[in-house]
Amino acid sequence: MNINFKRNYPLIILVVLLAAVLTFALGNMRVIAYTSSTSSADEAIIEETDYTNDISLLDDTVVHEIQVIIDEAEYDSMLTTYQETGLKEYFKADVIIDGVRINDVGIRLKGNASLRTALGGGSGFGGGNRPDDFQSPADGQRQMPEGFAQGERPQPPEGSQMPEAGQGPGMNRGGQQISEDQVKIPFLIKFDEYVDGQTYQGHTNIAIRNYGTSYDEALLQEPITNYAARLSNIPATETAYAGFRINGGEEKLYVISELVNKDYLEKYFENDKGILYKAELGSTLAYQGEDPSSYADSFTQQTRVNDADLLPLIEFMRFLDEADDVEFEKQLPDYLDVDAFASYLAINAMLVNTDSMLGMNNNYYLYYDDETEKFTILMWDANESLAKLGGSASYDLSLTNPQQGGPVGRGAGMGSGQNALLTRFMANETFKALYEEKLQGVYEAVFASNAITEKLDEYSALIHSVNESRSLVDIEAYDLAVESVKTFIRQRDEYLQTTGMFE
């Protein structure tokens, strides 16, 4: 061995060990601080920094800053691919969150009716030509496609109601056409799409959410509803506000939300290794036989795709279909967390969220715990709550009137019909009493305490505090939207007090 090598051998060993430790700890993750503004992807000026940030991603006391850096051609391809084919494909980008840059993330379009409202194209529920928000990443300018004014309005399932006349794609609550600058496209950011194991503050992905099927400047429905759910000890995704932009485009107010996924299951379930199913539009839980393909348009399996299937869910639907009334009451607790389900119904009914199992048979998850062999119904996507997609301040708590957005839905190939679980649950006196008990709890936590109005005022003050410097919203339109929500909450409380159910 060379004498110089012998002399430096301990130092060489130390360097090798240090390199190994750093490689193991950091892997392929590249996180960089963004230090200057940019008008295009090519002009980003960056420097390396530690992977630290004192701002929690879902801290709802701040308005976060999120900027996506993506090649202009890739961004255009993302939009046109969806408009022409209905596919929502991932594209590689970098994202800067509150000053921290995460490279090589995946970004794609997200949503169904809310996406078609903003972008047009796609297929299924409510197609038609909508403003396509072709924002050039370089200059922030947009084009409006031909035929925009003639775009179709999405129609709800039979028996359900749309909100006030004129409220649909490209419309505000008064039925007026919105401008192209008011259009917001919803996105999904997946941190580990291209880099194995990459996360941001423990999140594998986040949703960048807009106003839903009709324009709303304040975006209060989902944050307020989810806050009310958590006050009532009902699991709901955490949300926060953010100014979001593509490259050098205009920063706009969005809601960011965690997703119902593996991370979410870890947070709320002792056994997080079960099977998660997502209900698609019109998922009435109607039994269609033993062939799993019969449910392809109704449910999407989210976890354990390679080693589990729909059989537990099919067995549950068969039980709902075949059990007589005595068997149903006795055995339903063996299949379902009935306490959690009663709570789910209560929060959605109290806050008139008809874009759920209560109206559209949509936007709910079923988690099957394979240890307890029970299902739990989970909330998701409340941006049409507070009667934004049907119903009113006098929405009936009995959940038996389909003309006000009750348990009716339509799914591809399934036709119209009541939700099998909801219908049988509310027809049973024991389970109905449990639901009414949960209504009491929600009323006390949300309305009697005045907590929901206080939270609304907090959110309004937060947006006002940053808007002068960041111009996230048209503040006059924002204040009108806030006042509209306050009016609904006041009228809803007045109606609830007339029912004699609450003191």
C-alpha positions in Angstrom: 0.0 0.0 0.0 1.3 3.5 -0.9 2.6 5.4 2.2 0.6 8.5 1.4 -2.5 6.4 1.0 -1.8 4.7 4.4 -1.3 8.1 6.0 -4.7 9.4 4.8 -6.6 6.1 5.1 -8.6 7.1 8.2 -9.6 10.4 6.6 -10.7 8.6 3.4 -12.8 6.1 5.4 -14.5 9.0 7.3 -15.3 10.8 4.0 -16.8 7.6 2.5 -18.9 7.0 5.6 -20.2 10.5 5.6 -21.1 10.3 1.9 -23.0 7.1 2.5 -24.9 8.6 5.4 -25.9 11.6 3.4 -26.9 9.5 0.4 -29.1 7.3 2.6 -30.7 10.3 4.3 -31.4 12.5 1.3 -31.7 10.0 -1.5 -32.6 11.7 -4.8 -34.5 14.6 -3.2 -33.6 18.1 -4.4 -35.1 20.9 -2.5 -34.0 24.4 -3.4 -35.0 27.9 -2.0 -36.5 30.3 -4.5 -34.9 33.7 -4.1 -36.3 35.9 -6.9 -39.4 36.5 -9.0 -39.6 35.1 -12.5 -41.7 35.6 -15.5 -40.9 32.3 -17.2 -39.6 28.9 -16.4 -36.2 29.7 -17.9 -35.6 32.8 -15.8 -35.7 31.1 -12.3 -32.8 32.0 -10.1 -32.2 29.5 -7.4 -29.7 28.5 -4.7 -29.5 25.4 -2.6 -30.9 25.4 1.0 -31.7 23.0 3.8 -35.0 21.1 3.6 -36.6 23.2 6.4 -39.6 25.5 6.6 -41.2 26.9 9.6 -44.6 27.2 7.8 -46.7 24.1 8.0 -48.3 23.4 4.6 -51.8 23.2 6.0 -51.6 26.0 8.5 -54.9 27.9 7.8 -53.7 31.0 9.6 -51.5 32.1 6.7 -52.1 32.4 3.0 -49.5 30.2 1.5 -47.5 30.8 -1.7 -47.4 28.1 -4.4 -45.7 28.5 -7.8 -45.4 25.8 -10.4 -42.4 26.0 -12.8 -43.2 24.0 -15.9 -42.2 24.0 -19.5 -44.7 26.1 -21.6 -45.2 23.3 -24.2 -45.8 20.7 -21.4 -48.4 22.9 -19.8 -50.2 23.5 -23.0 -50.1 19.7 -23.7 -51.6 19.1 -20.2 -54.6 21.2 -21.1 -55.2 20.1 -24.7 -54.8 16.4 -23.8 -57.7 16.7 -21.3 -59.8 18.8 -23.6 -59.4 16.4 -26.5 -59.4 13.1 -24.7 -60.6 13.6 -21.1 -57.3 12.1 -19.8 -55.6 13.8 -16.8 -52.0 12.9 -17.3 -49.0 13.8 -15.1 -46.3 16.2 -16.3 -43.0 16.9 -14.7 -42.5 20.3 -13.0 -40.9 22.0 -10.0 -42.9 23.6 -7.3 -42.1 26.3 -4.9 -44.0 26.3 -1.6 -43.6 29.1 0.8 -40.0 29.7 -0.5 -39.0 26.0 -0.6 -38.5 24.5 -4.0 -39.1 20.8 -4.7 -37.9 19.6 -8.0 -39.3 16.9 -10.3 -42.8 16.6 -9.0 -45.8 15.4 -10.9 -48.7 17.8 -11.7 -51.9 17.0 -13.4 -55.4 18.4 -13.7 -57.9 17.3 -11.0 -61.6 17.1 -10.6 -64.7 16.3 -12.6 -67.5 18.8 -12.8 -65.3 21.5 -11.3 -62.6 20.9 -13.9 -65.0 20.9 -16.8 -66.5 24.2 -15.4 -63.1 25.8 -15.6 -61.5 24.1 -18.7 -64.1 22.4 -20.9 -63.5 19.2 -22.7 -63.4 15.9 -21.1 -66.4 13.7 -21.1 -69.3 12.6 -18.9 -71.0 14.9 -16.4 -71.8 18.2 -18.0 -69.3 18.5 -20.9 -69.3 21.5 -23.2 -66.9 24.2 -24.1 -65.8 26.3 -21.2 -63.0 28.9 -20.9 -59.8 26.9 -21.4 -57.6 29.3 -19.4 -54.7 28.8 -21.8 -52.3 30.8 -19.7 -49.0 31.0 -21.3 -46.4 30.2 -18.7 -44.2 33.0 -20.0 -46.6 35.9 -20.2 -49.7 34.9 -18.3 -52.0 35.7 -21.2 -55.0 33.6 -22.0 -57.1 32.8 -25.1 -60.8 32.0 -25.1 -61.8 29.1 -27.4 -64.4 29.4 -30.0 -67.9 28.5 -28.8 -67.3 29.4 -25.2 -70.6 31.3 -24.9 -72.5 28.3 -26.2 -71.0 25.8 -23.7 -73.4 23.3 -22.1 -74.3 23.5 -18.5 -73.9 20.4 -16.4 -77.1 18.8 -15.2 -77.5 17.2 -11.8 -79.0 13.7 -11.3 -82.7 13.4 -11.7 -84.6 14.6 -8.6 -81.7 16.8 -7.5 -81.6 20.6 -8.0 -79.0 23.0 -9.3 -78.7 26.2 -7.3 -80.2 29.5 -8.4 -81.1 29.9 -12.1 -78.0 30.5 -14.2 -75.5 29.0 -11.8 -73.4 26.7 -13.9 -70.1 26.6 -15.8 -68.8 30.1 -16.4 -71.6 31.6 -14.2 -71.7 33.2 -10.8 -74.5 32.8 -8.3 -76.4 35.6 -10.0 -76.3 33.9 -13.4 -73.8 36.3 -14.9 -71.0 35.1 -17.2 -67.6 35.2 -15.4 -64.6 36.7 -17.0 -61.6 34.7 -18.2 -59.5 36.2 -15.4 -61.9 34.6 -12.9 -61.4 31.1 -14.2 -59.4 28.8 -11.9 -58.2 25.4 -13.0 -57.9 22.7 -10.2 -54.7 20.6 -10.0 -53.1 17.7 -8.2 -49.4 17.9 -7.2 -47.7 14.5 -6.5 -44.3 14.8 -4.9 -43.2 11.2 -5.5 -44.4 10.8 -9.1 -40.9 11.0 -10.5 -38.7 10.7 -7.4 -39.2 7.6 -5.3 -40.1 8.5 -1.7 -40.1 12.3 -2.2 -42.5 14.1 0.1 -43.1 17.6 1.3 -43.6 17.8 5.1 -44.8 14.2 5.0 -47.3 14.7 2.2 -47.0 12.6 -0.9 -49.5 14.8 -2.7 -51.8 17.8 -2.3 -54.9 19.1 -4.1 -55.1 22.6 -5.5 -58.8 23.2 -5.4 -61.1 25.8 -7.0 -64.7 27.0 -6.5 -66.4 23.9 -7.9 -69.1 24.0 -10.6 -69.9 27.8 -10.3 -67.7 30.8 -9.7 -67.3 31.9 -6.1 -64.6 34.5 -5.1 -64.4 33.6 -1.4 -63.9 29.8 -1.6 -65.4 29.3 1.9 -67.5 26.2 1.4 -64.8 23.5 1.9 -62.7 25.2 4.6 -65.8 26.0 6.7 -67.5 22.6 6.2 -64.3 20.7 7.1 -63.7 22.9 10.1 -67.2 22.3 11.3 -66.7 18.5 10.8 -63.6 18.5 12.9 -65.3 20.5 15.6 -67.9 17.7 15.7 -65.2 15.0 15.9 -65.8 13.9 12.3 -62.7 13.2 10.3 -62.2 15.7 7.4 -59.3 16.8 5.3 -57.3 19.7 6.5 -57.4 22.7 4.2 -55.7 26.1 3.9 -55.6 29.1 1.5 -52.9 29.7 -1.0 -52.0 32.1 -3.7 -51.3 29.8 -6.7 -49.7 30.5 -10.0 -48.2 28.8 -13.0 -44.7 30.2 -13.7 -45.0 34.0 -14.1 -48.8 34.0 -14.3 -51.1 35.9 -12.1 -51.4 34.7 -8.4 -54.9 33.7 -7.5 -56.6 32.5 -4.4 -57.1 28.7 -4.2 -57.8 26.2 -1.4 -55.1 23.6 -0.8 -56.2 20.3 0.7 -54.7 17.0 1.9 -56.1 14.0 0.1 -57.9 10.9 1.4 -55.1 8.4 0.9 -52.5 6.3 2.8 -51.3 9.3 4.7 -54.8 10.2 5.7 -55.5 6.6 6.9 -52.4 6.7 9.1 -53.7 9.8 10.8 -57.2 8.5 11.7 -57.0 4.7 11.8 -55.2 2.3 14.2 -55.1 -0.2 11.3 -54.2 1.8 8.2 -53.5 -1.2 6.0 -57.0 -1.8 4.9 -58.7 -1.1 1.6 -59.8 2.3 0.5 -62.5 2.7 -2.1 -63.6 6.0 -3.8 -67.2 6.5 -4.7 -67.7 8.0 -8.2 -70.7 10.1 -9.3 -73.9 8.1 -8.9 -72.5 5.4 -6.5 -75.8 4.3 -4.9 -74.3 1.2 -3.3 -76.9 -0.8 -5.3 -76.0 -4.5 -5.6 -75.3 -5.4 -9.2 -74.2 -9.0 -8.8 -70.9 -10.7 -8.1 -69.0 -9.5 -11.2 -66.5 -6.8 -10.1 -66.7 -5.3 -13.6 -70.3 -4.3 -12.9 -69.0 -1.7 -10.5 -66.2 -0.2 -12.6 -68.1 3.1 -13.1 -69.1 3.3 -9.4 -66.0 2.7 -7.3 -62.3 3.1 -7.7 -60.0 1.0 -5.5 -57.3 3.4 -4.0 -55.1 1.1 -1.9 -53.8 -2.5 -2.0 -54.7 -2.7 -5.7 -52.5 -5.7 -6.4 -53.4 -7.8 -3.4 -57.1 -7.0 -2.6 -60.2 -6.4 -4.7 -63.9 -5.3 -4.5 -65.1 -8.5 -2.8 -65.6 -6.9 0.7 -67.6 -4.1 -0.9 -69.7 -6.4 -3.0 -70.5 -8.5 0.0 -71.6 -5.3 1.9 -73.8 -4.3 -1.0 -75.3 -7.8 -1.2 -76.2 -7.5 2.5 -77.9 -4.1 2.0 -79.9 -5.6 -0.8 -80.9 -9.0 0.7 -81.1 -8.5 4.5 -84.6 -8.2 5.9 -85.4 -5.4 8.3 -84.6 -7.5 11.5 -81.3 -8.7 10.0 -80.4 -5.3 8.8 -80.7 -3.7 12.3 -79.0 -6.5 14.0 -76.1 -7.1 11.5 -75.4 -3.6 10.1 -73.0 -2.8 13.0 -71.0 -5.9 11.9 -70.5 -4.4 8.5 -70.3 -0.7 9.2 -69.1 1.8 11.8 -72.7 3.1 12.3 -71.7 5.8 14.7 -69.3 7.3 12.2 -71.9 7.0 9.4 -74.5 8.8 11.5 -72.0 11.6 12.1 -71.2 11.8 8.4 -74.9 12.2 7.6 -75.4 14.8 10.3 -72.6 17.2 9.2 -73.6 17.0 5.6 -77.3 17.5 6.3 -76.7 20.4 8.7 -74.5 22.2 6.2 -76.5 21.2 3.2 -73.7 19.4 1.3 -75.7 17.7 -1.5 -72.6 16.9 -3.5 -72.2 13.9 -1.3 -74.1 10.7 -0.5 -77.0 12.9 0.4 -77.7 14.1 -3.2 -75.3 13.3 -6.0 -74.2 9.9 -4.5 -70.7 11.3 -4.9 -67.6 12.4 -3.1 -67.4 9.9 -0.3 -64.9 7.1 0.5 -65.4 3.7 2.1 -62.5 2.4 4.1 -62.6 -1.3 4.8 -60.6 -2.3 8.0 -59.6 -5.9 7.3 -59.0 -6.5 11.0 -62.4 -5.4 12.3 -64.0 -6.3 8.9 -66.0 -3.1 9.0 -66.5 -0.2 6.6 -66.2 3.5 7.6 -67.7 6.2 5.4 -65.4 9.2 4.9 -66.0 12.8 3.8 -64.3 14.3 0.8 -64.6 17.4 -1.5 -67.0 19.8 0.3 -66.6 22.8 -2.1 -70.3 22.6 -3.1 -71.5 22.6 0.5 -73.6 25.3 2.1 -76.3 24.7 -0.5 -74.0 25.7 -3.4 -75.2 22.7 -5.4 -78.8 22.3 -4.5 -80.9 22.6 -1.4 -81.5 25.8 0.6 -81.4 27.1 4.2 -84.6 25.2 4.8 -83.1 21.8 3.7 -85.1 19.0 5.4 -83.1 17.0 8.0 -85.2 13.9 7.5 -83.2 13.1 4.3 -86.3 11.6 2.7 -87.3 14.3 0.2 -85.6 13.7 -3.1 -86.9 16.9 -4.6 -84.6 19.0 -2.3 -81.5 17.1 -3.2 -82.1 14.0 -1.1 -80.7 10.5 -1.5 -81.0 10.4 -5.3 -78.2 9.9 -7.8 -77.4 8.8 -11.3 -74.4 6.7 -12.3 -73.2 5.4 -15.7 -75.3 2.4 -16.5 -77.0 2.4 -13.2 -80.0 4.8 -13.8 -81.5 6.8 -11.0 -82.3 5.5 -7.5 -82.0 6.1 -3.9 -78.8 5.3 -2.0 -79.2 1.8 -0.6 -77.4 2.4 2.6 -78.8 5.8 3.3 -82.4 4.8 2.6 -82.4 1.7 4.8 -80.5 3.5 7.6 -83.0 6.3 7.8 -85.9 3.9 7.6 -84.8 2.2 10.8 -85.9 3.8 14.0 -82.8 2.8 16.0 -80.4 4.2 13.4 -82.6 7.3 12.8 -82.4 8.0 16.5 -78.6 7.8 16.4 -78.6 10.2 13.5 -80.8 12.7 15.4 -78.4 12.4 18.4 -75.5 13.3 16.1 -77.5 16.3 14.7 -77.7 17.6 18.3 -73.9 17.4 18.7 -73.2 19.1 15.4 -75.7 21.9 16.2 -74.1 22.6 19.6 -70.5 22.5 18.3 -71.1 24.5 15.1 -74.2 26.8 15.4 -75.0 27.2 19.1 -71.4 28.0 19.9 -71.2 30.5 17.0 -67.9 28.8 16.0 -68.8 28.6 12.3 -69.4 32.4 12.0 -66.3 33.2 14.0 -64.2 31.0 11.7 -65.7 32.7 8.7 -64.7 36.1 10.1 -61.1 34.8 10.7 -60.8 33.6 7.1 -62.2 36.9 5.8 -59.8 39.0 7.9 -56.9 36.8 6.8 -57.6 37.4 3.1 -58.1 41.1 3.7 -54.7 41.2 5.5 -52.8 40.1 2.4 -54.8 41.2 -0.5 -53.6 44.7 -0.8 -50.0 43.5 -1.4 -50.8 40.3 -3.4 -54.1 41.1 -5.2 -55.4 37.5 -4.8 -59.1 38.5 -5.2 -61.4 41.2 -6.3 -62.1 42.4 -2.8 -65.5 43.8 -3.6 -66.6 40.4 -5.1 -64.9 38.6 -2.2 -66.9 40.6 0.4 -70.1 40.0 -1.4 -69.4 36.2 -1.5 -68.6 36.3 2.2 -71.8 38.1 3.0 -73.7 35.5 1.0 -72.3 32.7 3.1 -73.0 34.6 6.3 -76.6 35.1 5.2 -77.0 31.4 4.5 -75.6 30.4 7.9 -77.9 32.8 9.7 -80.9 31.6 7.7 -79.9 28.0 8.3 -79.7 28.5 12.0 -83.1 30.3 12.0 -84.6 27.3 10.2 -83.0 24.7 12.4 -84.5 26.5 15.5 -88.0 26.2 13.9 -87.8 22.4 13.7 -88.1 22.0 17.5 -85.1 19.6 17.5 -82.6 22.1 19.0 -82.8 24.2 22.1 
